[in-house]
Amino acid sequence: MDLQDQLKSLFPEHEASITEDKSVEESSNIWIQEDPILCKYEKRKGKPTTIIDGYAGATEDFKMLAKELKQTLSVGGSFKDDKIIIQGDYRDKIMSILKDKGFNVKRVGG
């Protein structure tokens, strides 16, 4: 007897509902622009950082994109002055993630 059968025996009048993953819906609601997003590499205080700039959509969408990038790459970062700042040199990975989402990305710098 598995867990589903046990729950049915305990609560016979309960109907199971299927829940959808909201994170998939939220990521698909991000506004995709035609102008390219700039992906730069800088050294700040001697440490490498990747900066994503040039998004023209809503600030909440850009913050959500920053959170998703940080979680996907398992790195730290922040959102300041309409820029996403990621700790480390992850330009290639970030560019591939953004291209998979449908963004036009331009690499700035070397």
N, C-alpha and C positions, 0 to 999 in steps of 0.2 A: 504494500500500500504506500503510494508516494504522497507527497505533500498536498498535491491538488485534490486527491481523493479524500484525505483527512479533512481538508478545509470544506469540501462539499458535504461531508457527513456532519461537521459541526455547524455549518451555516447553509442549510438546504435551500433557503429562499433567496440567497445572494446570487446575482448574475455577474460573472466575470466580465470585466471590460478591458479592452485592449488599449494600452496607453502608447502614444506616439512620442518619439524622442523630440523634444522641443529645440535642442541645440542644432539639429539639422535644419529645422525651419528658420531659426534665427540667422544662420550663416547664409541661407539662400536669400534673405531679405536685404542683404548689403547692396547698396547702390553701386553699380559698376559704371565708371566714367570712360570717356573716349580718350582723354588726354593721358599720357603715360604717368605712372607713379614713379618717382625718382628713388633709387636705392643707392645710398652713398656709404662709403667707408671712411671713418675718421678715427684718429687716436685722441682720446680725451684723458688727460692726466696719465699718459703713457699706456693706457689700456685700449684695446681695439673695440670700436662700437660700430654698429650698422644703423644707419638712419634712413627711415622711410618718410618721404615728404611728397607733397603735391596732390593730396586727395581733396577733391572739391565737394564731396558729399557731406552728409550730416556728421557732426562730431561724435554722436553716440555710435554710429556705424564704424567710424574709424577706431574708437575705443574698443569696440567689440572685436574688430579685426586685430588690434594690438594684443588683446587678451588671447585670442585664438592662436596667433603666431607664437606668443610666449609659451603657451601650453604645448603646442605641437613640437617646438624646438627644445623644450625643457630648459629654458634660460630665463634670466631676469631681464627686466627692461622697464620702461616707463612711457607715458604719453604726456608730452609737454609741448606747448605752443604749436599745436596742430602737426606734430611730428611724433613718430614712433621711434623710440631709441631702444635698441636691442644690444645687450652686452655680448661682445664677441663678433667675429667676422663670419656672418652667415648669409652673405649676399646671394650666393648661388642657390642655397636651399630656400631662402625667402622668395627669390625671383621665381623659382619653380612652383612654389605653393601659390603665389599670386597669379601666375599664368594658368594654373589648373583651375583657379576660381573664375577666370575670365578677364582678369585685369591686363592692361597693357603696361609693361614694366620697362623702364630704361635704367641701365647701369651707368652711374656717374662715377668718374674717377678711374684709377688703374685697375 
